[in-house]
Amino acid sequence: MLDSISFIGGGVMAEAMIGGLLNRQIVAPEKITVSEPTEKRRAELAARHRVRATNDNRAAARAGEIIVLAIKPQVLARVLPELKGALRAEQLVISIIAGGRLATLREGLAHHAIIRAMPNTPAQIGEGLTVWTTTPSVTDAQRDSARAIFQSLGKQVWVDDEKYLDMATAVSGTGPTYVFLVLEALIDAAVHLGFSREVAREIVIETMRGSISYADKTGKHPAELRNMVTSPGGTSAEAIYQMEKGSLRTVFSKAVWAAYQKSRLLGETVGKTEQRKPVDA
């Protein structure tokens, strides 16, 4: 069981992590501190999870043996100076900030024990995937603690090079977006055929769920599974012909590549200067 953990930022992913930690009884609620600027959100987190909530980032950072940076990339440049000098050498920092590179965090915090991680949204129901890597200063005990945290969100994959985090951002981090778009398109197509939206949703989601579970349990290559249900001149063959004609594979490949390039671009800018949303004229 963890002694204490602090979250800088109290957004959706931070709450997902808090929920996972509490459900797995990895840390007691009174040992969790959340720093969140919005008063209403602080009250919600405190009431829902019985955690301590504050608007003081430095105080929150001092309270935990592990500090999770769960803020928006745009505000990292402002938060780093606030935390610089507030951390003890033995504390572990875990960043789930998209594009937040280890070198940027190490320099901005003047701290060396840092983990960069990329969870995804299914973590909110304990079905997520977290890809993570560490600086050389992270100890074996700290790795074990981090692994326990990530496993409370679902599955975890450790990689030995930070370059894989940008790849993971494009594939697993952004991946639910692709899946949700496919779900939406299939549901709309089923409605177009004549199903009610409620029935269409159930049919599509259960079909997707069953197919993914089948692929996982059989361990077979997706192409082999697809061939098993594609009869010559049948409905699957006709549907696949139209998808290939529409360059579906190419569109997916371009989408993932674009997300990867965006993640790399974020890495060059995140934490350097605070990015503000444009104000309407």
N, C-alpha and C positions, 0 to 999 in steps of 0.2 A: 504494500500500500504506500502511495506517495505521501510524503509529509505535507507538502503544500504546493499549490500551483496558482499562478496569476495570469490573467488574460488582459492584454492591452487591446481594447476593442471588444465590444459586446454585441457584435452582429450575429447573423444567422449561423455562420460556421463556428463561431466561438460557442454559441449556445448548443450546437450539435455536439461539440467536443465535451462541453460540460455535462450534457445529458448522458453521453456515452460513459464518461468517467464515473458518474454517480450510479448509473445502472449496473455497471460492472463492479461497483464498490472499490474503485481504485484509489479514491480519495474522498475524505469526508467533506460534506458541503461547507462546513465552517472553516475548512482549510483552503477554500477557493475564493480568490479575490478577483473582481472584474473592474477594470477601469473603463468607464463609458461616459462620454461628454453629455449625453442627453438624459435629463433627469427622469423622464417618463420611462425610458428604457432601463435605467438603473433600478427603478422601482419594480418593473416587471420581472427582471432577472432575480432580484432579491426575494420577491414573493413566490415566484414559481419554483426556484431551486434552493432557496434558503442559503444563498451565498452572500458574501460581503461585496458591496458595490460602492465605488468611489469615482470621483472625477479627477483624481490625482494620479497621474501616470507613474511618477517617481515613488509614491507611497505604495502603489500596487506592486511595482517591480521589486521593492525591498521585501515584500511580504512572502514571496514564493521562492522555493528552491528551483522551480522551473517557471520561466516566463514565456508565454505564448504571444507572439505578435500577430494579432488578428485584425489589423486595421486595413483601410483602403490604401492601395499603392500611392494615391495622390497625396496622402498626408504623411507618408513616411519621412519625408525631408524635415517636417516640423517636429515629429515625435522623436527622431533620433537624438537631437540635441537635448531634449528634455530628459532622456534616459541616460545619456552619456555621464559616466561617473557615479551613477546610482547602483550599478551592479557589482556584486562580489565575484571574485574569480571563480568560486566553486559553483556559481549558479549556471544553469543551462538555459539558453535562449532557443526557442523553436519559432521559426517564422513560416507562416502560411500565406505570405504576401506574394501575389503573382508578380514575377519579374524581380523580386528582391534578392539580389545576388549576395552570396556569402561575403565577398570582398567589401561590398557597400555596407553591409551590416557590421562587419568586423571593424571597419574604419569608423563608421558613424557612432557605434556604441563603445569603442575602445575595449572590446571584449572578444574573447577567442573561442569559447565553447558554444558553438552555434550549429543548429540543424536547420536546413531548408527543406520544407515539405510541401507537397501539392496534394491535398485531399480533394475529393469531389462531392457534389451535392447529395448523392445517396448516403453519405455519412450521417445525414440527419435521421435516418431510420436504421443505422447500424449496418448498412449494406454498401458502404463506400470502399474506395481504394485510395490509399495514400502512398505516394512515391516519395522517398526522402533520401537525403545524403547529409554528410556531416563534415565539419572541419576536423583536422587532425587532433585538435585539443579535446574533443569530446571523449570522455572515458567510457570503458565498457559498461560500467554501472549506469551512466547517463544514457547510453544506447538502449539498455534494457528498459529503462523508464520510458524512453520515447517510444519504443516498440509496444509497450503495454498501452500507452496512450493511443497510438494509431490503431491497434487491434480493437480498441473499444469502439472504433468507428467502422470497423469492417476488416478488410484485408490490408496488408502493407507490403511494400516492396522496397528494399534498400538498394541503392545504386552507388557505385564507387566513383562516379564523376558527375559534377554539377551540370554538365552539358545535357544529361538525360532529363533534368528537371524541365527544361524548355520543351523537350520532346513530350514529356509526360503531360505538361500543360496543354499541349495541342491534342493529345490522344485521350488520356483519361480525365484530365481536368475539364476540358471543353467537351469531352465525349458525350456526357448526358444531353448536351444541346443538340447534337446530331440525332441521338435516339429520340428525343422529344419531337424533333421536327418530322422524323419518319413516322412516329406514332400519329402526329397530327395529320399528316398527308394521307395515311392509310384510313384513319377514322373519317376524314372528309370524303375519301373515295367510297367508303362503305355507305356513308349517308347519301352520296350521289346515286348509288345503286338502289336505294330505297329503304335501308335500315333507319330506325330512329337513332338519334345521336347517342342515347344511353346504351342501346344494344350494340351499336357500332363500336363504342368505346370498350365495352366488355369483351367483345369478340377479338378486337385487335390486341388489347393488352394481354389477354390470356394466350393468344397465339404467339405473341412475342415472348412472353414469360416461358411458355412451354418449350419453344424452339431453342431459346438460350440455355435453359436447363438441360435439354436433350443434348445440345452440342457440348456442354460442359461435361456431362456424365459419360458420354461416349468417347470423348477425346479425339473424335475424328476430325479431319480437315473440313472446313466449311464447304469446299468444293465437292468433296465426296458426299456430304450430307445433301447438298443441293442436287447432285446427280441422282441420288436415291429417289427423289420425289419428282424428277423431271422426266416424264414419259415422252417418247418421240411423238410430235404432233399434238401434244396435250396442252392443257391450260397453263401449266408452269412454263413450258417451252415458249408459248406465245407471250406470256408476261415478261419473261427474261429477255426475249427478242426486243421488246419495246424499251425495256430499261437500258439494254446495251446500246440500242439505237439512240437513246437520249444521253449517252455518255455518263451514266450514273457513276461508274467507277472513277472516271476522270474528275467529276465534280467533287466526289468525296476526297480524292487525293489532293485536289487544289484547295479544298476547304481546310484540311488538316495542315497542309503546307503554309497556308496563310496564317493560321492560328500560331504555328510554330514561329514564323517570322515576326509576328506581333509580340510574342513572348520574348523573343530575343531583343526586340526594340525596347520593350519595357525595361529589360535588364540594363540597357544603356542609359535610361533616364530616371527610373524609379529611385528615390532617395537622394537625388542630386539637387532638385529644386521642387518646392511644393507646387503642385499642379492644381489650378483653380478652375472651376466650371465657369464658362463664359456667362456674363450677365446680359440678359436681354436688353436691347436698346429701348 
